[in-house]
Amino acid sequence: MSDAPPLFSFDAVSVGPQDARRLNVLDAELPAGGLTVIAGPSGSGKSTLLRLCNRLEVPSAGVVRHRGVDVAQRDPLELRREVAMVFQRPVTFAGSVHDNLREADPDCDEARCVALLERAGLDASFLVRDAGELSGGEAQRACLARALATDPRVMLMDEPTSALDGRAAAVLERLAAQLVDDGVPVVWVTHSQAQLRRLADHVLLLERGRVERSGTVAEVLDHRKR
Amino acid sequence: MLIAIALGISARLRLRLERDLVVSVVRGFVQLLIVGAALAIIIDPDTPLLWSWLWVAGIVVFAAVTNKRRAPAVPRLFWIALAANGVTAVVGLGVAFGLGIFPVEGRTLVPIAGMLVGNAMKSGIVVADRLVDALSDGRPEVEARLALGQPWTKAARPIVRSALRLALSPQIENTKALGIVFLPGAMTGLILAGVEPVDAVLVQLALMYLILGGTATTTAVTALGTVRQLFTVDHRLMALPRSTRDVG
């Protein structure tokens, strides 16, 4: 087992007011590498947990650490460039795909942009396309390329396939696996057990703002079957 | 007679606006009578000018209170609007009286300040209200930008620009339509009072340009102050009413 500090650790983390906690004194660790799936029913706190990782949310109690460092001590802009995020619904900005990539990296020249697109499963012709006219799957891949433009060391993916058809979802799953192979750990949120089985190296199962179970797929899902 | 026609239309089309129409007519009548009586004292040449300046200060405070009431979600909006309308009043009146366009008297100070701040206030209200709505509805795009490591100033920029355009457009269009679509009130009043049309036009132009500049100033200060309040120091968009974000 690696001695590297956990990718993220959550120490007694709570989010929300006392009577409406979205996360409730949650303790968890996400392993340093691989693809970790955060799963659970709707309202269990999955997206909230993910958003703590790049400080789009802050805890009302407890500490969130990234590789052993309290994220509250990090410069939030630097943290977000290092810990990139793809959202549930692809949000493209006005302009071309090239314009979108330059929002993440203003110095992104054509060659680099093409490389980013290829990494996200899009060919060079997409560079000049109007981002607002892409299909759902294409837009989500463009958003992935945009997120990769900051050279992140971690990729957070919040139910990125929930608005996509099966084929587009499969492409995105393959891209996530490829990122892991390239050394970029991925944290993926899903409520789909089938997707969890396909993707996860490690699972964190949430229920009503707390960790119900964590471990490998077999440990988490076999435990539930008993 | 025109009020009676409006009442008739409301009754005929079952708009149920008859009560509101009557209330607005009576309220407007009473309020203007009261204001007219107060103004008659304030702008009397024998009344110290201090009272006119106090009236102007009251207008600025009232504009700030009105702005806050219309966009309660924005923290400290009263102070932002007070600063915005205050700057407009100071700069606008400074230009109007400092350059000698109008003499400094109660009868010029109060109405000019009223026009300046009144028009500016409307745009200030629109921009603050629009920013809250636009940031709430546009949260996904704003957070997508924040997640790229953009500071809030950059992430909010498209929305701020759009809100400013929306707030300033009516006044700009009004200025463009001057004399074509309508004859503005000050000019009309002066002509009715027997002032030469050319002189009335010059006075109106001076007022319109002051109003346009004042509106732009108030709107910009209100917008920049408002958007600052809606983000945290660590570049997060605060919770806003009517947010459409889904959190699991």
Boltz contact constraints between the chains, C-beta under 6 A:
constraints:
  - contact:
      token1: [A, 42]
      token2: [B, 248]
      max_distance: 6.0
  - contact:
      token1: [A, 46]
      token2: [B, 248]
      max_distance: 6.0
  - contact:
      token1: [A, 47]
      token2: [B, 247]
      max_distance: 6.0
  - contact:
      token1: [A, 47]
      token2: [B, 248]
      max_distance: 6.0
  - contact:
      token1: [A, 48]
      token2: [B, 247]
      max_distance: 6.0
  - contact:
      token1: [A, 56]
      token2: [B, 143]
      max_distance: 6.0
  - contact:
      token1: [A, 76]
      token2: [B, 234]
      max_distance: 6.0
  - contact:
      token1: [A, 76]
      token2: [B, 235]
      max_distance: 6.0
  - contact:
      token1: [A, 77]
      token2: [B, 149]
      max_distance: 6.0
  - contact:
      token1: [A, 80]
      token2: [B, 147]
      max_distance: 6.0
  - contact:
      token1: [A, 80]
      token2: [B, 149]
      max_distance: 6.0
  - contact:
      token1: [A, 81]
      token2: [B, 149]
      max_distance: 6.0
  - contact:
      token1: [A, 85]
      token2: [B, 147]
      max_distance: 6.0
  - contact:
      token1: [A, 91]
      token2: [B, 140]
      max_distance: 6.0
  - contact:
      token1: [A, 91]
      token2: [B, 141]
      max_distance: 6.0
  - contact:
      token1: [A, 91]
      token2: [B, 144]
      max_distance: 6.0
  - contact:
      token1: [A, 104]
      token2: [B, 148]
      max_distance: 6.0
  - contact:
      token1: [A, 150]
      token2: [B, 149]
      max_distance: 6.0
